[in-house]
Amino acid sequence: MRLFAWSWCLLGLALGATPSWGAHAYAQFGDVKYPPGFTHFSYVNPAAPKGGEIRMVPPTRPTNFDKFNPFTLKGTAPYGLSSLMFESLLTGNSEEPTTAYGLLAEDVEVAPDKLSATFRLHPKARFNDGSPVLAVDVLHSFNTLISKLAAPQFRTIYAEVKGVRALGERTVRFDFANPNAELPLVVGGMAIFSRTWGAGKAFDQVISEVPIASGPYKPASQRLGRDITYVRDPAYWGAELPVRKGQFNFDRVTFKIYLDETSRFEGLKAGEYDFMREFSSRNWARQYTGKQFDSGDLKKRAFANRNPGDFQGYVFNTRKDKFKDVRVRQAIGLAMDFEWLNRQLFYGIYTRVQGYFPNSEFHAEGLPRPDELALLEPLRAKLRPEVFGPALISPSTAPPSSLRENLRKARDLLADAGWTYRDGALRNAANEAFTIEFLNDQPSLIRVATPFQGALQKLGIEMRFRTVDFSLSQQRMDNFDFEMTTRRLPGSTAPGGELFDLFGSMAAETSGSANIWGIADPAVDALVGKVVSAKTRPELATAMRALDRVLSHGHYSIPQYYGNAFLIGYRPGPFVLPDTIPPYYQADTWAMSTWWASPTNK
């Protein structure tokens, strides 16, 4: 469920607003590229033929799916369901981080005081059962998502929406608690579904019913299970819209599930599917070779992008007593030797993560600038003094530093926090040994984490791996039933209200929220508030850098590494790629929405 919420943000759906009325588009900072009457986005082929099939594997952790409802907490929905079936009032693109254009809504009007936004629905908008998309469906979607029957993060995302009213059959108005410039397009990015979907059932019991939604695809089968195929709806209402022209060209989109890396890669070589994003540098360097790659039947390519770097790191559950002291968390972070990992295991292709928003204008560097200090000074009493010094840099073992020296620093920090080595283990005043259970649903991760485990052992800390399948891991994460784990957060070009669900105090105790760290810090809440209330892009960047400083100096995570390109293995024969690669995109959504079938793939 957390992945679903982030995927909408990455598609540009959680955006801000600028004063404009009756507009075909809405921009957070006034930078609309495409004028009224535009025909298509520049990175698509408007004449792309329809037909053929693309077969992929999900970039997320593999698991069977046991429901068709992606909005409830319990269970797992199939990959691709949200982006292929559900639509919203407005939609973003892969060029403009903070601009959205009309989709289900043909225009949007924001009140001068920014306390409401009114959307007029497109008269041709239809659900996949042929029924029109009406204001009552928008009301139903909103009220359902903020109810206790839906996953709790939606109540966080829409917390500042006072209510929604139908002003006519196809006109709907959202009222806001505060004049927050982001809110009109936060609600504009909300998924809309028919009020008849699962009618007669409580929403959390709507499980096997295929969604009645307005997107371009439907599942080929109503069976729950492992693999899933979506078929293009020939009656899709929006095919000729400017925001859809040249997109969603395949008749069939299939996602295949493999429960281990070996069988997944063998499936690519055997022709069982056509497209895979590789996350392992070792696999990329050693497996993507041989006759099929030499002949061109298979291709490996690093697709460049301008996306902010993903955050990836080991995560502490600060709800646990052993991790409440920041000195303990800092000490454990000193035990990770990225330089050795990159040299020995990663073939030197990764970059160390610095902060929570790497490779972006939101990353804090050096001393706070005057504009950052203006935000931080009022919070000084709530902040660690280090926040006002240089931005935190992840520990290094590059000379003159070394792992040995870092472990000495860690030992001193642990002693200051009341943990000393005796009787064969690191112990506290109650003589309890320091142990860590590392929750893991990726067997391949153990190879990477074992050197970290060995360094911790030198400090007297025993780390045990608890490897479980994805569904059990998801259940435990939803209930915050873990001590440490690993987490990847895709970078965002347009951060906003979703940060409350990631880092906000209210989300810290809300089961199923994305705040798995348990961060409950009024200073963090205040800075997230500054992010979502920013009126210009520079204001947004300033607030994000200040937030990055506070989060980094909280040592809630141990930053790992990221790559600055998508590593893709694919079968080039069946496909034609657009001439233009957009700057901001996710590899799988870009491929399934803008590629098209070659004449041999019909």
C-alpha positions as CSV (number, residue, x, y, z in Angstrom):
1,M,0.0,0.0,0.0
2,R,2.9,2.4,0.7
3,L,4.3,1.7,-2.7
4,F,1.0,2.6,-4.3
5,A,0.9,5.9,-2.6
6,W,4.5,6.7,-3.8
7,S,3.7,5.6,-7.3
8,W,1.1,8.3,-7.7
9,C,3.5,10.9,-6.5
10,L,6.1,9.8,-9.0
11,L,3.6,10.1,-11.8
12,G,3.3,13.8,-10.9
13,L,-0.1,13.5,-9.2
14,A,0.7,15.1,-5.9
15,L,1.3,18.6,-7.1
16,G,0.8,22.2,-6.0
17,A,-1.2,25.1,-7.4
18,T,-1.0,28.6,-8.8
19,P,-3.9,31.0,-9.1
20,S,-5.7,30.3,-12.3
21,W,-9.4,29.8,-13.2
22,G,-11.0,27.6,-15.8
23,A,-7.6,26.3,-16.7
24,H,-6.7,23.2,-18.8
25,A,-3.6,22.8,-16.6
26,Y,-2.4,23.8,-13.2
27,A,1.2,24.5,-12.1
28,Q,2.6,24.8,-8.7
29,F,4.9,27.6,-9.8
30,G,3.2,28.9,-12.9
31,D,5.4,27.0,-15.4
32,V,2.9,25.4,-17.8
33,K,4.7,24.1,-20.9
34,Y,1.7,23.1,-23.1
35,P,-0.9,25.7,-24.0
36,P,-4.7,25.1,-24.4
37,G,-5.4,23.0,-27.5
38,F,-2.1,21.1,-27.4
39,T,-2.3,17.7,-29.1
40,H,0.2,15.5,-27.2
41,F,3.3,15.4,-25.0
42,S,6.6,15.9,-26.9
43,Y,8.1,12.6,-25.7
44,V,5.4,10.3,-27.2
45,N,4.7,9.3,-30.8
46,P,1.1,10.4,-31.5
47,A,0.9,8.1,-34.5
48,A,2.1,5.0,-32.5
49,P,0.1,2.0,-33.7
50,K,-2.0,0.0,-31.3
51,G,-1.5,-3.7,-30.8
52,G,0.9,-6.4,-29.6
53,E,2.0,-7.2,-26.1
54,I,4.7,-6.3,-23.6
55,R,5.6,-8.8,-20.9
56,M,7.5,-7.5,-17.8
57,V,8.5,-8.4,-14.3
58,P,7.6,-6.0,-11.5
59,P,10.5,-3.9,-10.1
60,T,9.1,-4.4,-6.6
61,R,9.6,-7.5,-4.5
62,P,7.7,-10.5,-6.1
63,T,4.7,-12.0,-4.5
64,N,1.3,-13.5,-5.4
65,F,-1.6,-11.2,-5.3
66,D,-4.7,-11.9,-3.3
67,K,-7.0,-8.9,-4.0
68,F,-8.0,-6.4,-6.7
69,N,-8.4,-3.5,-4.3
70,P,-5.2,-1.5,-3.9
71,F,-6.7,1.0,-1.4
72,T,-7.1,-1.3,1.6
73,L,-4.5,-2.3,4.2
74,K,-4.7,-6.0,4.2
75,G,-3.5,-8.1,1.3
76,T,-1.5,-7.5,-1.9
77,A,-2.9,-6.1,-5.1
78,P,-1.2,-7.0,-8.5
79,Y,1.5,-4.8,-9.8
80,G,0.3,-2.3,-12.5
81,L,-3.3,-2.2,-11.3
82,S,-3.1,1.4,-10.0
83,S,-1.4,3.0,-13.0
84,L,-3.3,1.0,-15.7
85,M,-6.9,1.0,-14.3
86,F,-7.3,4.1,-12.1
87,E,-7.4,7.7,-13.3
88,S,-7.6,11.0,-11.5
89,L,-9.0,14.4,-12.1
90,L,-5.6,15.7,-13.2
91,T,-2.4,14.0,-14.4
92,G,1.2,14.9,-14.6
93,N,3.8,14.2,-17.3
94,S,7.4,13.1,-17.4
95,E,8.8,16.6,-18.3
96,E,7.3,19.0,-15.7
97,P,7.7,18.1,-12.1
98,T,5.1,20.4,-10.7
99,T,2.5,20.7,-13.5
100,A,-0.7,18.7,-14.1
101,Y,-3.2,18.7,-16.9
102,G,-6.8,17.8,-17.1
103,L,-7.8,14.1,-17.4
104,L,-11.1,13.2,-15.8
105,A,-11.6,16.9,-15.2
106,E,-11.6,19.2,-18.3
107,D,-10.7,22.2,-16.2
108,V,-10.1,23.4,-12.6
109,E,-10.9,26.6,-10.8
110,V,-9.2,27.6,-7.6
111,A,-10.8,30.3,-5.4
112,P,-8.8,33.5,-4.9
113,D,-8.4,32.7,-1.2
114,K,-7.1,29.2,-2.1
115,L,-9.6,27.7,0.3
116,S,-11.4,25.6,-2.4
117,A,-10.9,24.1,-5.8
118,T,-13.7,23.2,-8.2
119,F,-13.3,20.6,-11.0
120,R,-15.6,20.2,-14.0
121,L,-15.6,16.6,-15.2
122,H,-15.1,15.8,-18.9
123,P,-18.5,15.0,-20.4
124,K,-17.0,12.0,-22.2
125,A,-15.4,10.4,-19.1
126,R,-16.6,6.8,-18.7
127,F,-15.9,3.9,-16.4
128,N,-15.1,0.6,-17.9
129,D,-18.7,-0.6,-17.4
130,G,-19.8,2.2,-19.7
131,S,-21.3,4.4,-17.0
132,P,-20.4,8.1,-16.8
133,V,-17.9,9.5,-14.3
134,L,-20.0,11.9,-12.2
135,A,-19.5,14.1,-9.2
136,V,-21.1,11.6,-6.9
137,D,-18.4,9.1,-7.9
138,V,-15.7,11.7,-6.9
139,L,-17.5,12.2,-3.6
140,H,-17.7,8.5,-3.0
141,S,-14.0,8.0,-3.8
142,F,-12.9,10.7,-1.4
143,N,-15.2,9.6,1.4
144,T,-14.2,6.0,1.0
145,L,-10.5,6.7,1.0
146,I,-10.6,8.8,4.2
147,S,-12.8,6.2,6.0
148,K,-11.4,3.6,8.4
149,L,-12.1,0.9,5.8
150,A,-9.3,2.2,3.6
151,A,-5.6,2.2,4.3
152,P,-4.8,4.8,7.0
153,Q,-2.3,6.8,5.0
154,F,-5.1,8.3,2.9
155,R,-6.4,10.0,6.0
156,T,-3.0,11.6,6.4
157,I,-2.7,12.7,2.8
158,Y,-6.1,14.3,2.8
159,A,-6.1,15.6,6.3
160,E,-6.4,19.2,5.3
161,V,-9.4,18.7,3.1
162,K,-12.5,19.8,5.0
163,G,-15.0,18.3,2.7
164,V,-16.2,17.8,-0.8
165,R,-19.5,18.8,-2.4
166,A,-21.2,18.1,-5.7
167,L,-22.3,21.5,-7.3
168,G,-23.9,19.7,-10.2
169,E,-23.9,16.4,-12.0
170,R,-20.4,16.9,-13.3
171,T,-19.0,19.7,-11.0
172,V,-17.3,19.0,-7.7
173,R,-15.8,21.3,-5.1
174,F,-13.1,20.5,-2.5
175,D,-12.9,22.8,0.5
176,F,-9.6,23.2,2.4
177,A,-8.8,23.9,6.1
178,N,-5.9,26.2,5.1
179,P,-4.9,28.1,2.0
180,N,-2.3,25.6,1.1
181,A,-1.1,26.0,-2.5
182,E,-0.5,22.3,-2.9
183,L,-4.0,21.0,-1.9
184,P,-5.9,21.7,-5.1
185,L,-3.7,19.2,-7.0
186,V,-3.3,16.8,-4.1
187,V,-7.0,16.1,-4.5
188,G,-6.6,16.4,-8.3
189,G,-4.3,13.4,-8.1
190,M,-6.8,11.3,-6.1
191,A,-7.8,8.0,-7.8
192,I,-11.4,7.9,-8.8
193,F,-13.6,4.8,-8.9
194,S,-17.3,4.1,-9.4
195,R,-19.6,4.1,-6.5
196,T,-21.0,0.8,-7.8
197,W,-17.7,-1.0,-7.3
198,G,-18.3,-3.6,-4.6
199,A,-21.8,-2.1,-3.9
200,G,-23.4,-3.8,-0.9
201,K,-20.1,-4.7,0.7
202,A,-17.9,-2.9,3.3
203,F,-15.0,-1.4,1.4
204,D,-12.4,-3.5,3.2
205,Q,-14.3,-6.6,2.0
206,V,-14.1,-5.6,-1.6
207,I,-11.4,-8.1,-2.5
208,S,-12.0,-10.2,-5.7
209,E,-14.3,-7.7,-7.5
210,V,-12.5,-6.2,-10.5
211,P,-12.4,-2.4,-10.1
212,I,-14.9,-0.3,-11.9
213,A,-12.5,2.4,-13.0
214,S,-11.8,4.6,-16.0
215,G,-8.3,3.6,-17.0
216,P,-7.2,2.2,-20.4
217,Y,-6.9,-1.5,-19.3
218,K,-8.8,-4.3,-17.6
219,P,-7.5,-7.5,-16.1
220,A,-7.8,-10.4,-18.7
221,S,-9.0,-12.7,-15.9
222,Q,-10.8,-12.2,-12.6
223,R,-8.7,-14.9,-10.9
224,L,-6.4,-14.0,-8.1
225,G,-3.0,-15.6,-8.1
226,R,0.5,-15.0,-9.4
227,D,1.0,-13.6,-13.0
228,I,-1.5,-11.0,-14.3
229,T,-2.3,-9.7,-17.8
230,Y,-4.1,-6.5,-18.6
231,V,-6.0,-6.1,-21.9
232,R,-6.5,-2.7,-23.5
233,D,-10.1,-1.6,-23.4
234,P,-11.2,-0.9,-27.0
235,A,-13.9,1.4,-25.6
236,Y,-11.5,3.4,-23.5
237,W,-13.0,6.9,-23.3
238,G,-9.7,9.0,-23.1
239,A,-7.6,7.5,-26.0
240,E,-7.7,10.8,-28.0
241,L,-7.1,13.2,-25.1
242,P,-3.9,15.2,-25.4
243,V,-2.6,13.7,-22.1
244,R,-3.2,10.2,-23.5
245,K,-2.4,10.5,-27.2
246,G,0.4,8.2,-28.3
247,Q,0.3,6.3,-25.0
248,F,-0.9,2.9,-23.7
249,N,-0.3,1.3,-27.1
250,F,-0.1,-2.4,-26.3
251,D,-3.1,-4.6,-26.5
252,R,-1.8,-6.6,-23.6
253,V,0.5,-5.8,-20.7
254,T,1.6,-8.8,-18.6
255,F,3.5,-8.9,-15.4
256,K,5.1,-12.2,-14.5
257,I,6.2,-13.2,-11.0
258,Y,9.3,-15.2,-10.2
259,L,10.1,-16.0,-6.6
260,D,13.9,-15.9,-7.0
261,E,16.4,-14.0,-9.0
262,T,17.9,-17.0,-10.8
263,S,14.6,-18.2,-12.3
264,R,13.6,-14.6,-13.1
265,F,16.8,-14.1,-15.2
266,E,16.5,-17.5,-16.9
267,G,12.9,-16.5,-17.8
268,L,14.3,-13.5,-19.7
269,K,16.8,-15.6,-21.6
270,A,14.1,-18.2,-22.4
271,G,11.8,-15.6,-23.9
272,E,9.1,-15.9,-21.2
273,Y,9.0,-12.1,-20.9
274,D,10.6,-9.0,-22.6
275,F,11.6,-6.3,-20.1
276,M,13.3,-6.3,-16.7
277,R,14.9,-3.6,-14.5
278,E,18.0,-5.0,-12.8
279,F,18.9,-3.8,-9.3
280,S,22.0,-5.9,-8.7
281,S,25.3,-4.6,-10.0
282,R,26.8,-8.0,-9.7
283,N,24.1,-9.5,-11.9
284,W,24.4,-6.6,-14.4
285,A,28.2,-7.2,-14.7
286,R,28.2,-11.0,-14.8
287,Q,24.9,-12.3,-16.1
288,Y,24.1,-10.0,-19.0
289,T,26.5,-11.6,-21.4
290,G,26.6,-14.5,-23.8
291,K,25.3,-15.4,-27.3
292,Q,21.8,-13.8,-27.0
293,F,23.4,-10.4,-26.0
294,D,26.1,-10.7,-28.7
295,S,23.5,-11.5,-31.4
296,G,21.2,-8.7,-30.3
297,D,18.3,-10.9,-29.4
298,L,18.7,-9.5,-25.9
299,K,20.0,-6.1,-25.0
300,K,21.4,-4.5,-21.9
301,R,21.2,-0.7,-21.7
302,A,21.6,1.9,-19.0
303,F,18.8,4.5,-19.6
304,A,19.8,7.9,-18.4
305,N,17.4,10.1,-16.5
306,R,17.3,13.3,-14.4
307,N,15.3,11.8,-11.6
308,P,16.4,12.7,-8.0
309,G,18.4,9.8,-6.6
310,D,16.5,7.1,-4.7
311,F,17.0,7.0,-1.0
312,Q,18.0,3.5,0.1
313,G,19.1,2.6,3.6
314,Y,19.0,0.3,6.6
315,V,16.1,1.6,8.8
316,F,15.8,1.7,12.6
317,N,12.5,1.2,14.3
318,T,12.8,3.9,16.9
319,R,9.8,2.7,18.7
320,K,12.1,0.0,20.2
321,D,13.9,1.1,23.4
322,K,17.3,0.0,22.1
323,F,17.1,2.5,19.2
324,K,15.7,5.5,21.0
325,D,19.1,7.0,21.8
326,V,20.5,8.8,18.7
327,R,24.1,7.9,19.8
328,V,23.2,4.2,19.4
329,R,21.9,4.7,15.9
330,Q,24.9,6.8,14.9
331,A,27.3,4.2,16.3
332,I,25.6,1.4,14.3
333,G,25.8,3.4,11.2
334,L,29.6,3.6,11.6
335,A,29.8,-0.1,11.1
336,M,28.8,0.0,7.4
337,D,31.7,-0.1,5.0
338,F,30.3,1.2,1.7
339,E,33.7,1.7,0.1
340,W,34.6,-2.0,0.5
341,L,31.1,-3.1,-0.7
342,N,31.3,-0.9,-3.8
343,R,34.8,-2.2,-4.6
344,Q,34.3,-5.9,-3.9
345,L,30.6,-6.5,-4.6
346,F,29.2,-3.7,-6.7
347,Y,31.8,-3.3,-9.4
348,G,32.2,0.3,-8.5
349,I,28.9,1.4,-10.2
350,Y,27.1,2.8,-7.2
351,T,27.2,6.1,-5.4
352,R,26.8,6.5,-1.6
353,V,23.5,8.0,-0.5
354,Q,24.0,11.3,1.3
355,G,20.9,12.5,3.2
356,Y,17.3,11.6,2.3
357,F,17.1,13.4,-1.1
358,P,20.3,12.6,-2.9
359,N,21.3,13.9,-6.3
360,S,18.7,16.7,-6.2
361,E,18.2,20.4,-5.4
362,F,16.7,19.1,-2.1
363,H,19.9,17.7,-0.7
364,A,21.6,19.7,2.0
365,E,25.3,20.5,1.6
366,G,27.8,22.4,3.8
367,L,26.6,24.9,6.3
368,P,23.0,26.1,6.3
369,R,22.3,29.0,4.0
370,P,20.6,32.1,5.3
371,D,17.3,31.0,3.8
372,E,17.6,27.7,5.6
373,L,18.6,29.3,8.9
374,A,15.5,31.4,8.6
375,L,13.4,28.2,8.9
376,L,15.7,26.5,11.4
377,E,16.2,29.3,13.9
378,P,12.6,29.3,15.2
379,L,13.0,25.6,15.9
380,R,16.4,25.8,17.6
381,A,15.1,24.6,21.0
382,K,13.7,21.5,19.4
383,L,16.8,20.7,17.3
384,R,20.1,19.0,17.9
385,P,23.0,21.6,17.8
386,E,24.6,19.6,15.0
387,V,21.8,20.7,12.6
388,F,23.3,24.2,12.6
389,G,26.7,22.9,11.6
390,P,27.8,21.2,8.3
391,A,25.3,18.8,6.6
392,L,25.9,15.2,7.7
393,I,28.1,13.2,5.4
394,S,27.8,9.4,5.4
395,P,30.7,7.7,7.2
396,S,33.5,6.6,4.9
397,T,36.4,4.2,5.2
398,A,38.4,5.8,2.4
399,P,41.9,6.8,3.6
400,P,42.8,8.4,5.9
401,S,39.6,6.9,7.5
402,S,39.2,3.2,8.1
403,L,36.6,0.8,9.4
404,R,38.8,0.2,12.4
405,E,38.8,3.9,13.3
406,N,35.0,4.1,12.7
407,L,34.4,1.2,15.0
408,R,36.5,3.0,17.7
409,K,34.2,6.0,17.4
410,A,31.2,3.7,17.5
411,R,32.4,2.0,20.7
412,D,32.8,5.4,22.4
413,L,29.3,6.5,21.4
414,L,27.8,3.3,22.7
415,A,29.6,3.6,26.0
416,D,28.3,7.2,26.3
417,A,24.8,5.7,25.8
418,G,25.3,3.1,28.5
419,W,26.3,0.1,26.4
420,T,29.6,-1.6,27.3
421,Y,31.3,-4.9,26.3
422,R,31.4,-7.6,29.0
423,D,30.7,-11.3,29.2
424,G,31.1,-11.7,25.5
425,A,28.5,-9.2,24.4
426,L,27.6,-5.5,24.4
427,R,25.4,-5.0,27.4
428,N,23.4,-2.2,29.0
429,A,23.1,-1.5,32.8
430,A,20.4,-4.2,33.1
431,N,23.0,-6.7,31.7
432,E,20.9,-7.2,28.5
433,A,22.9,-8.2,25.5
434,F,22.4,-6.0,22.4
435,T,20.9,-8.0,19.6
436,I,19.2,-6.9,16.4
437,E,16.6,-8.9,14.4
438,F,17.0,-7.8,10.7
439,L,13.7,-8.3,8.9
440,N,14.4,-9.3,5.3
441,D,12.3,-10.4,2.3
442,Q,15.2,-10.4,-0.2
443,P,17.4,-13.5,0.2
444,S,20.0,-11.8,-2.1
445,L,20.4,-9.0,0.5
446,I,22.1,-11.3,3.0
447,R,25.3,-11.4,0.9
448,V,25.4,-7.6,1.0
449,A,24.5,-7.3,4.7
450,T,26.8,-10.0,6.0
451,P,30.0,-7.7,6.1
452,F,27.8,-5.2,8.1
453,Q,26.8,-8.0,10.4
454,G,30.5,-8.9,10.9
455,A,31.5,-5.4,11.8
456,L,28.7,-5.2,14.4
457,Q,29.9,-8.4,15.9
458,K,33.2,-6.7,16.6
459,L,31.3,-4.2,18.7
460,G,29.6,-7.0,20.6
461,I,26.3,-6.6,18.7
462,E,24.6,-9.8,17.4
463,M,22.5,-9.2,14.3
464,R,20.3,-12.0,13.2
465,F,18.6,-12.2,9.8
466,R,14.9,-13.0,9.8
467,T,14.1,-13.8,6.2
468,V,10.4,-14.1,5.3
469,D,8.3,-13.9,2.2
470,F,7.0,-10.5,1.0
471,S,3.4,-10.9,2.3
472,L,4.5,-11.7,5.8
473,S,7.1,-8.9,5.7
474,Q,4.5,-6.4,4.5
475,Q,2.2,-7.5,7.4
476,R,4.9,-7.0,10.0
477,M,5.9,-3.7,8.5
478,D,2.3,-2.4,8.5
479,N,2.2,-3.2,12.2
480,F,5.7,-1.9,12.8
481,D,6.7,-5.3,14.1
482,F,10.4,-5.2,13.3
483,E,13.7,-3.9,14.6
484,M,15.7,-3.1,11.5
485,T,15.1,-3.6,7.8
486,T,16.1,-2.0,4.5
487,R,14.0,0.6,2.6
488,R,14.1,2.2,-0.8
489,L,12.3,5.5,-1.4
490,P,12.1,6.6,-5.1
491,G,13.2,10.2,-5.5
492,S,10.5,12.7,-6.1
493,T,10.7,15.9,-8.3
494,A,7.6,17.3,-6.6
495,P,7.6,16.5,-2.8
496,G,4.6,17.6,-0.8
497,G,1.9,16.3,1.4
498,E,3.1,12.7,1.2
499,L,6.0,13.7,3.4
500,F,3.5,13.8,6.4
501,D,2.9,10.1,5.8
502,L,6.6,9.4,5.5
503,F,7.9,11.5,8.4
504,G,5.0,13.1,10.3
505,S,4.2,12.5,14.0
506,M,0.6,11.5,13.3
507,A,1.7,8.8,10.9
508,A,4.3,7.4,13.4
509,E,1.6,5.6,15.3
510,T,-0.8,4.9,12.4
511,S,-0.6,1.3,11.4
512,G,0.2,0.9,7.7
513,S,1.7,4.4,7.3
514,A,4.9,4.9,5.5
515,N,6.6,6.3,8.7
516,I,8.3,3.0,9.5
517,W,11.0,4.8,11.4
518,G,8.6,6.0,14.1
519,I,9.8,9.6,13.6
520,A,7.7,11.9,15.9
521,D,9.5,15.2,15.9
522,P,7.6,18.5,16.1
523,A,10.5,20.2,14.2
524,V,10.1,17.7,11.3
525,D,6.4,18.3,11.3
526,A,7.0,22.1,11.1
527,L,9.4,21.8,8.2
528,V,7.1,19.4,6.3
529,G,4.5,22.1,6.7
530,K,6.9,24.6,5.2
531,V,7.4,22.3,2.2
532,V,3.7,21.9,1.4
533,S,3.1,25.7,1.9
534,A,5.9,26.8,-0.4
535,K,4.8,29.3,-3.0
536,T,7.9,29.1,-5.2
537,R,10.3,26.4,-6.3
538,P,13.2,28.1,-4.4
539,E,11.0,28.1,-1.2
540,L,10.3,24.4,-1.8
541,A,14.0,23.6,-2.2
542,T,15.0,25.6,0.9
543,A,12.4,23.8,3.1
544,M,13.5,20.4,1.7
545,R,17.1,21.1,2.4
546,A,16.3,22.2,6.0
547,L,14.3,19.0,6.4
548,D,17.1,16.9,5.0
549,R,19.5,18.4,7.7
550,V,17.1,17.5,10.5
551,L,16.4,14.0,9.3
552,S,20.0,13.2,8.6
553,H,21.3,14.4,12.0
554,G,18.5,12.3,13.6
555,H,20.4,9.1,12.3
556,Y,17.1,7.3,11.7
557,S,18.7,5.4,8.8
558,I,22.0,4.1,7.6
559,P,22.3,5.5,4.0
560,Q,23.3,2.9,1.4
561,Y,23.8,3.5,-2.3
562,Y,22.0,4.4,-5.5
563,G,22.6,4.3,-9.3
564,N,22.1,7.2,-11.6
565,A,20.6,5.2,-14.5
566,F,18.0,2.5,-15.0
567,L,19.7,-0.8,-15.8
568,I,17.4,-2.6,-18.2
569,G,17.5,-5.9,-19.9
570,Y,15.0,-6.2,-22.7
571,R,14.2,-8.0,-25.9
572,P,14.4,-5.3,-28.6
573,G,12.8,-7.2,-31.5
574,P,9.2,-6.9,-30.4
575,F,9.3,-3.1,-29.7
576,V,9.9,0.4,-31.0
577,L,11.0,3.1,-28.6
578,P,10.1,6.7,-28.9
579,D,12.8,9.0,-30.2
580,T,12.8,11.2,-27.1
581,I,13.4,9.9,-23.6
582,P,11.8,12.3,-21.1
583,P,13.9,13.7,-18.2
584,Y,11.7,12.4,-15.3
585,Y,10.3,8.9,-15.5
586,Q,10.2,5.4,-14.0
587,A,11.5,2.8,-16.4
588,D,8.6,0.3,-16.3
589,T,5.8,2.9,-16.5
590,W,7.6,4.7,-19.4
591,A,8.0,1.4,-21.3
592,M,4.5,0.2,-20.9
593,S,2.9,3.6,-21.6
594,T,5.0,5.0,-24.5
595,W,6.7,2.1,-26.3
596,W,4.8,0.3,-29.0
597,A,4.8,-3.0,-30.8
598,S,7.0,-3.6,-33.9
599,P,5.3,-5.2,-36.9
600,T,6.5,-8.6,-35.8
601,N,4.8,-8.3,-32.4
602,K,1.2,-8.2,-33.5
